[in-house]
Amino acid sequence: MKSVVFALGLAALSALPACAAKEVSVHDPVMAKEGDTWYVFSTGPGITFYSSKNMKDWTPEGRIFKDQPVWAKSVAPGFDGHVWAPDVHFHNGKYYLYYSVSGFGKNASGIGVTVNKTLNPRSPDYRWEDKGLLLQSVPSRDDWNAIDPNVVEDDKGEAWLAFGSFWSGLKLAKLNPDWTGLAAPQEWQAIASRLRVPSVGGKVSAPDEIEAPFIFKKGGYYYLFASFGLCCQKSNSTYHVVVGRARNVTGPYLDKDGVDMLKGGGSTVIAGDKDWKALGHNGAYTIDGRDYMVLHAYETADDYLQKLKIMEMKWDASGWPVVDPADLNKYRSNQLPSP
C-alpha cells in the first residue's frame, strides 16, 4: 500500500485558464489527499499549506508550526523561522510530515517529523504532534547536509529516508518501524553526488550543486529525482530536474548513459525555457492511473516569482520519465481568499 493514496482525473488539470488573478506561490511543494481534499505543503514560515477540492483552486490554510520547533535553534543557530522542504506520507492511520531546519548555505541542519491524525485544520482531531529531531548534521564533523527529506517504501514495506543538499551529496538511511527515527544500527549510504574534483586538461571541475532527492517507484525501478544547479537567483537561476534509476532502493542509480549518480550522473528531465526559470525540488505521484510531477518554477514575466506547477509525466520506450515544457504555461493555479 502506498504511503499516500492519490485519486484525481485528468479533467481537473485540463481546461485551466490562461491566467489566474493570483497563483499559488510556493517553494519545494509536496502533496497529499485526505477524503475529497488535496493539500500542498511547502517551505515557508512554519511550513505553509493549502487545500483544494480540484487541484486548481487553492485555499491558504496557514502554517503547520505556529511557533518554531522547540529544538530548531539548538541545531541550527541561523534558523529564521522558515521551515524547509516538507515531505508528507500516510502510515498506520496517521500523516507523517518530515521537515528540515537550517541556515542558508550552512550544514548546521536537522530533519524532524511531526504527526497528525488528519490534514483537515477544521477537524476536531487536528493536532500536530512533533516527534522532534530525527537526523542532524554538524559543521566540521559532517560533509553532508541534513535537509530535504523524502521517504520511500521499498518492496518489503520498509521505509527509507533520502536527504541531502550540496556538500558530498544525497544520502539514504533506513527508518525504524514507527517512521520517527533511524533504524538501528544507525547507518546511511551515498546515492548521488556532484563533488568538486581537480580540473583535468584545463576543464573546469563540476560544482556540488545537488539537492532535493525524491524517489518514485514504477515498473520495477526506483527513480531518483534530484535538482541540479542554483535556485533563488532570479534570471541567473540554473535549477533543473534530473533523474537516475536503480533496481534496488539503495542503488546504484544510473542515468540514461549508464553514469552513476554518485559520479555526477543525472539525465535532465526538464530545465525550463524563456518563460520559466529555476524548475525544481519536485515530487512525483500517481494520480488516477497517470503519473505527475509537482514542482516550483519562476515565471520570467512576473519578476521570477515562484509558482506551483503540476505536469503530467509520461514514459519513453526505454522507461524514462518525460514531461512537456508546454505544460508549464497550461497549468495555472488559483489562490482563493483565506477562510
C-alpha positions in Angstrom: 0.0 0.0 0.0 1.4 3.4 -1.0 2.0 5.8 1.8 -0.1 8.5 0.2 -3.1 7.5 -1.9 -3.9 9.8 -4.8 -7.1 10.0 -6.9 -7.7 12.7 -9.4 -8.9 12.6 -13.0 -7.1 14.3 -15.8 -10.0 16.6 -16.3 -9.0 18.6 -13.2 -5.8 19.6 -14.9 -7.2 20.4 -18.2 -9.1 23.5 -19.4 -7.3 25.7 -16.9 -7.5 29.5 -17.5 -4.6 31.1 -19.3 -4.1 33.4 -16.4 -5.5 33.5 -12.8 -5.9 36.5 -10.6 -3.4 35.2 -8.2 -1.4 31.9 -8.4 -0.1 29.9 -5.6 3.4 30.9 -4.8 5.4 28.1 -3.3 8.9 26.6 -2.9 9.5 22.9 -2.7 5.9 21.7 -2.9 4.6 18.2 -1.9 1.1 16.9 -2.0 -1.3 14.5 -0.1 -5.0 13.8 -0.3 -7.5 13.1 2.5 -11.1 12.4 1.6 -12.1 14.7 -1.2 -9.5 17.4 -0.4 -6.0 17.9 -1.7 -3.2 19.6 0.4 0.0 21.2 -0.8 2.8 21.8 1.8 5.8 24.0 1.1 8.8 25.7 2.5 7.8 28.8 4.5 7.3 30.2 8.0 6.2 27.2 10.0 5.5 25.3 6.7 2.8 26.9 4.7 0.0 24.8 3.3 -3.1 25.0 1.0 -6.2 22.9 0.4 -8.2 22.3 -2.7 -11.1 20.2 -4.0 -9.9 20.2 -7.6 -6.1 20.8 -7.6 -6.7 24.1 -9.3 -8.3 26.5 -6.7 -6.3 26.5 -3.5 -7.2 27.9 -0.1 -4.4 29.1 2.1 -4.6 27.2 5.4 -1.9 29.0 7.4 1.1 27.1 8.8 1.8 23.8 10.5 4.0 25.3 13.3 2.6 28.3 15.0 5.9 28.6 16.8 9.2 27.3 15.7 10.1 23.6 16.5 11.5 23.7 20.1 14.7 22.1 19.0 15.4 24.2 15.9 17.7 26.8 17.3 19.9 24.3 19.2 20.6 22.5 15.9 20.6 25.5 13.5 21.5 28.7 15.2 20.8 30.6 12.0 17.3 29.3 11.8 14.9 32.2 10.9 11.5 30.6 11.2 11.3 29.3 7.7 10.9 25.5 7.8 12.2 23.9 4.7 11.3 21.2 2.2 8.5 19.2 3.8 7.5 15.6 2.7 4.2 14.1 3.8 3.0 10.4 3.9 0.1 8.4 5.3 1.3 5.5 7.5 -0.5 3.3 10.1 -3.6 5.6 10.2 -1.6 8.9 10.6 0.0 11.5 8.5 3.8 11.9 8.9 5.2 15.3 7.8 9.0 15.4 7.6 10.7 18.8 7.5 14.1 20.4 7.9 15.6 23.4 9.6 18.9 25.1 8.7 20.5 28.4 7.8 21.0 29.2 4.1 24.4 27.9 2.8 25.2 26.1 6.1 25.1 22.4 7.1 24.2 23.2 10.7 20.9 21.4 10.0 18.3 18.9 11.2 15.4 16.8 10.0 12.4 16.3 12.1 8.9 14.7 11.9 5.5 15.8 13.1 2.4 13.5 13.2 -1.3 14.2 12.9 -4.5 12.1 12.6 -5.8 14.4 9.9 -4.8 17.1 7.5 -8.0 19.0 7.9 -7.4 22.0 10.1 -11.2 22.2 10.8 -11.4 18.7 12.2 -11.6 18.3 16.0 -8.9 15.6 15.6 -6.5 18.1 14.0 -3.3 18.4 16.1 0.3 18.1 15.0 2.5 16.2 17.5 6.1 17.0 16.9 8.3 13.9 17.4 11.4 16.0 17.3 14.8 15.7 15.7 15.4 12.6 13.6 18.7 13.4 12.0 21.3 16.1 12.4 24.4 17.4 10.5 27.1 19.3 12.3 29.7 21.6 10.6 33.3 20.4 10.6 32.0 16.9 11.7 29.8 16.0 8.7 30.4 16.5 5.0 26.7 16.3 4.2 23.6 18.3 5.0 20.5 17.1 6.9 17.8 18.8 4.8 15.4 18.0 2.0 13.8 14.8 3.4 11.9 12.3 1.3 10.6 9.0 2.4 10.0 5.9 0.2 8.8 2.4 1.0 10.6 -0.5 -0.6 9.2 -3.7 -1.9 9.4 -5.2 1.6 7.4 -2.3 3.1 10.4 -0.8 4.9 10.8 2.9 4.9 13.9 4.8 3.7 14.8 8.4 4.2 16.5 10.2 1.3 18.1 13.6 2.1 20.9 15.9 1.3 21.9 19.2 -0.3 25.3 20.2 -1.7 28.4 19.1 0.3 29.0 15.4 -0.5 25.5 14.9 -2.0 22.5 12.8 -1.4 22.2 10.1 1.2 19.8 7.3 2.2 19.0 5.8 5.6 16.5 3.2 6.8 13.8 4.3 9.2 12.6 2.4 12.2 9.2 0.7 12.1 7.3 3.7 13.5 8.9 6.1 11.0 10.0 8.5 13.7 13.7 7.7 13.9 16.5 5.8 12.1 16.7 2.1 12.3 19.3 0.5 14.5 22.2 0.4 13.8 22.1 3.9 12.5 23.9 4.0 9.2 23.4 5.5 5.8 24.9 5.5 2.4 25.6 7.8 -0.5 23.3 7.6 -3.5 24.2 10.7 -5.6 26.9 13.4 -5.6 28.4 16.2 -7.7 31.6 16.6 -5.6 34.2 19.1 -7.0 37.2 17.3 -8.4 40.5 18.7 -9.5 40.4 20.1 -13.1 41.9 17.9 -15.7 43.3 19.2 -19.1 42.1 22.7 -18.5 38.4 21.7 -17.9 36.6 23.3 -15.1 35.5 20.9 -12.4 31.8 20.4 -11.7 30.3 22.2 -8.7 28.5 20.3 -6.0 25.1 21.8 -6.8 22.7 18.9 -6.0 19.8 18.6 -3.6 16.1 17.7 -3.2 16.0 13.9 -3.6 12.7 12.3 -4.4 12.4 8.5 -5.0 9.5 7.3 -7.1 8.8 3.5 -7.6 7.5 2.4 -11.0 7.8 -0.7 -13.2 10.5 -2.5 -11.3 12.7 0.6 -10.9 13.3 3.2 -8.2 13.6 6.6 -9.9 15.8 9.1 -8.1 14.9 12.7 -9.0 17.2 15.5 -7.9 17.7 19.2 -8.5 21.0 20.3 -10.0 22.1 24.0 -10.2 21.2 27.1 -8.2 17.8 28.2 -7.1 16.8 31.6 -5.8 18.9 33.7 -8.3 16.1 35.1 -10.4 17.3 35.3 -14.0 20.6 33.7 -13.0 19.0 30.6 -11.6 20.2 27.3 -13.0 18.0 24.9 -11.1 16.7 21.9 -13.1 15.4 18.4 -12.6 17.5 15.3 -13.3 16.9 11.6 -12.8 18.6 8.2 -12.5 17.2 4.8 -11.7 18.0 1.6 -9.9 16.6 -1.9 -9.4 17.2 -1.6 -5.6 16.2 1.3 -3.4 19.8 1.6 -2.2 21.2 2.0 -5.8 23.3 2.3 -7.7 21.3 5.0 -9.5 22.4 5.2 -13.2 21.3 7.8 -15.7 20.4 7.2 -19.4 24.0 6.9 -20.3 24.8 4.5 -17.6 26.6 7.0 -15.5 26.3 6.5 -11.7 24.7 9.5 -10.0 27.4 9.1 -7.3 29.9 10.1 -10.1 27.9 13.2 -11.2 25.4 11.3 -13.4 21.8 12.5 -13.9 19.7 12.8 -17.1 17.8 16.1 -17.5 14.0 15.8 -17.2 13.2 19.4 -17.5 15.3 22.6 -17.4 12.9 25.5 -18.1 12.6 27.9 -21.0 12.3 31.6 -21.7 9.1 31.8 -19.7 10.1 29.7 -16.7 13.3 29.5 -14.7 14.6 27.6 -11.7 12.4 24.5 -12.2 13.0 22.0 -9.4 12.5 20.5 -6.0 10.0 18.1 -7.5 7.7 15.4 -6.2 6.3 12.6 -8.3 2.9 10.9 -7.8 0.4 8.5 -9.4 -2.9 10.2 -9.8 -5.9 8.3 -11.1 -3.7 6.0 -13.2 -1.5 8.7 -14.5 1.9 10.0 -13.2 2.5 13.6 -12.4 5.4 15.8 -11.5 4.8 18.6 -8.9 7.4 21.3 -8.6 8.0 25.0 -8.4 9.1 27.3 -11.3 9.9 31.0 -11.5 7.9 33.0 -14.0 10.0 35.4 -16.1 7.1 37.7 -16.8 6.2 38.0 -13.1 9.7 39.1 -11.8 10.7 35.5 -11.3 8.0 34.8 -8.7 8.0 31.1 -7.7 4.7 29.3 -8.7 3.1 25.9 -8.2 3.3 23.6 -11.3 1.7 20.2 -11.8 2.7 18.4 -15.0 1.7 15.0 -16.4 4.7 12.7 -16.5 4.8 10.1 -19.4 7.4 7.5 -20.1 9.5 6.9 -23.2 10.1 3.5 -24.9 13.1 2.8 -22.5 11.1 3.6 -19.4 12.4 7.1 -18.7 10.2 9.9 -17.4 9.2 12.7 -19.9 7.3 15.9 -19.2 6.2 18.5 -21.8 7.6 22.0 -21.2 4.4 23.4 -22.8 2.5 22.2 -19.6 4.3 24.9 -17.6 2.1 27.5 -19.2 -1.0 25.3 -19.3 -1.2 24.7 -15.6 -2.3 27.8 -13.7 -3.3 27.5 -10.1 -5.7 30.0 -8.5 -5.2 31.1 -4.9 -8.5 31.7 -3.1 -9.0 34.1 -0.1 -8.1 32.8 3.3 -11.1 31.3 5.2 
